[in-house]
Amino acid sequence: MTSREWAGLLGMVGVVVGHIGCSRADVYAITDQPASGGSASGGSTGDAGARDAGPSDSSASDSSASDSSASDSSASDSSASDSSASDQSAPPVTCPSPALQPGDTSVTLQVDSASRSYVLHVPSTYDGTKPVSLILDFHGIGVTGWGELSSSPYPAVTDPEGVIMAFPDGLEGPAGTAWNLGPCCVENADDLSFARAVVTDVQKTACIDPDRVYAVGVLTGGGMVYSLACHAADVFAAVAPAAFDLLQETVGECRPRPITVISFRGNGNSRVPYEGGASSLVPGMPIRFLGAEATFERWAQIDGCTGSPSEKDSNGCSSYSGCSGGAEVILCVQEGGTVDPGDATIAWPVLKRHSL
């Protein structure tokens, strides 16, 4: 079943809102390869203090077993099915006019009864003449979209390709701005609807390819990314969470279509224990982490991956092969790292080779 068919099935079943939870291909060449489908103010990183530098070497070995498996399966479909799929293809994107000007802008929108905001980042390479990818980047506790923009590793890597980015603002919780992850970290916030609304809002003014929308984030922002992978895989083609894991309280609710997940973790973070277990990021809102390795294994189950994960490469990355729909499940570990925000030179080539 293709990613678009899975997305259709998910739309029929419905999306579970308001919770997080959700469950390594010989090491993939984390370098460019064909896709599988078609001025900021400063801020702290929140949650656990200053971020550690991510790995700098983006090399890895390549594997296409899952892609060939998906192709073999697709080849067996009947011509009637092919015709039906063609009839349901999305119309071409019409680029808004006039084209957005480069720069960073605060945007406010209404989500039900709540006024929400995000920072829209338009790189100088964007000209508005062709559809480009969109990345939503989520901050940690106590930070804002502006703060995340100032410290995110992604713009330096994605700006040359004209990629639009949005940096949403969380609502105030007991420990500052945060995301609703179920048992933590702010109550009465429909952040899943907010994320969907941000995507829709950006599409009104920027020329966005709706099949190439991605989510990244660090700390509780990484938790928000897991939530989107679990409950909004019809919108997001692939995700890259960092410094967070699935939660035991909500993991059973995560049943998305096969979706690519590349996770970044430091194994020295006491507030998000690598082995999993209880943690109190926010007073009065205790949570239990599944653990980095268990989260990695759970995503392999969700994506129907076969066999065992590969050995770690020079970047500390392992991957599962033979996943359904050509999905990739990758875990990159920084030895001794506390808060690893992820390496965009590794993550972006993985993300952009996947589309809905």
C-alpha positions, 0 to 999 in steps of 0.5 A, a space after each residue: 500500500 502506498 503512502 497516499 493510500 495509507 493516508 487515505 485509510 487514516 483519513 477514513 478512520 479518523 485522527 486521534 487528537 490531543 495525545 502523544 505516544 507511538 511506538 534502521 535498512 543497512 545504514 542508509 546513505 544519509 546523503 542525497 538520493 532520489 526521493 521515494 515520491 515525487 532577523 530573529 531574536 535569541 532564546 534559550 533551548 529550554 527543557 535541559 539547557 544548552 544543546 550539545 553539538 550534533 555529529 558532523 559527518 553525514 556519511 553512511 552506507 546505502 540500502 534500497 531493499 525497502 524501496 524495491 519491496 514497495 516497487 515489487 508490491 506496486 507492480 502486482 497491482 491491477 491496471 484497474 487499481 492503477 487507473 483508480 489511483 491516477 483518478 485520485 491524484 492531487 491537482 497541481 499546485 498553483 503558486 500564490 501571487 505575489 511571491 512572499 518576500 524573504 525574511 522572518 515574520 510573526 504570524 497570528 491565527 485563530 484555532 477554534 477559540 485560541 489565538 496562536 502564533 508562529 514565525 514564518 521563515 522565508 529564505 532568500 532563495 525562495 522565488 515563489 515560482 515552484 512548489 517547495 517543501 515546508 518544515 515545522 520546527 518545534 521548540 522545547 519548554 520555555 522557548 518561543 518560535 523566535 528562540 527556536 529559529 535562532 538555534 535550529 540547525 535546519 535553516 543553514 542546510 535547507 535555505 539553499 533549496 528554498 525550503 520554507 520553515 515555520 516555528 510555532 509557539 507553544 502555550 503557557 504551562 506550569 513550566 513555561 511555553 510548552 506542548 500538550 503531550 497528553 500527561 504533560 506539559 500544558 493542559 487544554 491546548 489542541 496542538 495537533 489542530 494548531 499544527 495542521 492550521 499552521 500548514 494550511 495557513 502557510 499554504 495560503 501565501 507560500 508555494 508549498 508542495 502538500 506532499 512534502 511537509 515535514 516536522 522536526 523539534 527538540 526536547 518537548 518539541 521532539 515530543 510534539 513531533 512524535 505526536 504528529 507522526 502518530 496522529 497527523 501522518 496524513 499531513 506530514 511525510 516524515 519526521 525528525 524528533 530529537 532529545 525525546 522519546 515516546 511515552 508509556 502513557 500514550 504509546 498504545 494510541 499510536 497507529 499511523 500509516 508507515 512513516 519515516 522517523 529519524 530520531 536523534 538522542 544523547 545518552 547522557 540526558 538525565 531528564 529524558 533518560 536514555 533507558 526510559 522510566 519516570 521523569 518530571 519535566 513539569 511539576 505535577 505532570 509526571 511522565 514515563 519515557 519508553 526509552 530511546 532503544 524501545 522507541 526505536 523498536 516500536 517504530 520498527 513495529 509500526 512501520 512493519 520493518 523486518 530483521 534487526 537494526 544495522 550496526 551504528 555508522 560513524 555518526 552513531 546512526 542505526 537503521 531498520 530495513 525492509 519497512 512497509 511503504 519504503 519507510 525508514 526508521 533510524 536512530 542516531 545516538 550521540 555518546 555522552 550527549 545530553 541534549 542532541 538537537 539533531 544533525 540537519 546534514 543527516 536528517 534533511 537528506 532522509 526527510 526529503 526523499 519521502 513524500 505522501 
